[in-house]
Amino acid sequence: MDTKKLITGALTVFALFVIITQPKRAAEIVEIGFQGISDAASGIGEFMTELVR
């Protein structure tokens, strides 16, 4: 069995387990992830703005 498929499958099963058993905590984790992505995009935007000036 391919190691990449095994790890992907295990992570998928774990994610589903967390979502089913603790949906509120899973929503908080997703919110934190999206906030991190938003902050990173904002930082890149600020960097490019200063680079152009």
Backbone torsions as a table, in degrees:
resi	resn	phi	psi	omega
1	MET	NA	140.9	-179.2
2	ASP	-70.2	131.6	-177.5
3	THR	-61.7	-40.1	-179.1
4	LYS	-62.4	-42.9	178.7
5	LYS	-65.3	-38.2	179.9
6	LEU	-64.3	-46.1	-179.7
7	ILE	-66.1	-42.6	178.3
8	THR	-61.6	-43.6	178.4
9	GLY	-63.2	-42.9	179.6
10	ALA	-64.0	-41.8	178.4
11	LEU	-66.2	-37.4	177.8
12	THR	-64.4	-45.8	178.5
13	VAL	-62.2	-42.1	179.0
14	PHE	-63.3	-44.0	-180.0
15	ALA	-62.4	-44.4	177.6
16	LEU	-62.9	-39.3	178.0
17	PHE	-60.2	-46.5	-179.5
18	VAL	-65.3	-42.3	-179.3
19	ILE	-63.0	-41.5	-177.5
20	ILE	-73.6	-41.8	-175.1
21	THR	-84.8	-30.1	-177.5
22	GLN	-138.9	70.6	-174.9
23	PRO	-63.2	-34.8	-179.7
24	LYS	-65.5	-44.5	179.1
25	ARG	-65.5	-38.5	178.6
26	ALA	-62.7	-40.3	178.2
27	ALA	-64.8	-38.0	177.4
28	GLU	-64.0	-40.7	-180.0
29	ILE	-64.5	-42.7	178.7
30	VAL	-63.9	-41.6	178.9
31	GLU	-61.1	-42.7	178.4
32	ILE	-62.3	-41.8	178.9
33	GLY	-62.3	-46.4	179.3
34	PHE	-66.5	-34.2	176.9
35	GLN	-64.7	-40.0	177.8
36	GLY	-63.6	-42.6	178.0
37	ILE	-63.8	-41.8	178.9
38	SER	-62.8	-44.0	178.9
39	ASP	-63.6	-40.2	179.2
40	ALA	-64.5	-43.3	179.1
41	ALA	-64.0	-39.6	178.1
42	SER	-63.8	-42.4	178.5
43	GLY	-63.2	-40.5	178.1
44	ILE	-65.2	-40.2	178.0
45	GLY	-61.9	-44.1	178.5
46	GLU	-63.5	-41.6	179.7
47	PHE	-61.4	-46.5	-178.9
48	MET	-65.0	-38.1	178.4
49	THR	-61.4	-45.5	180.0
50	GLU	-69.3	-32.1	179.6
51	LEU	-66.4	-36.6	-178.9
52	VAL	-72.8	-33.1	-177.8
53	ARG	-66.1	NA	NA
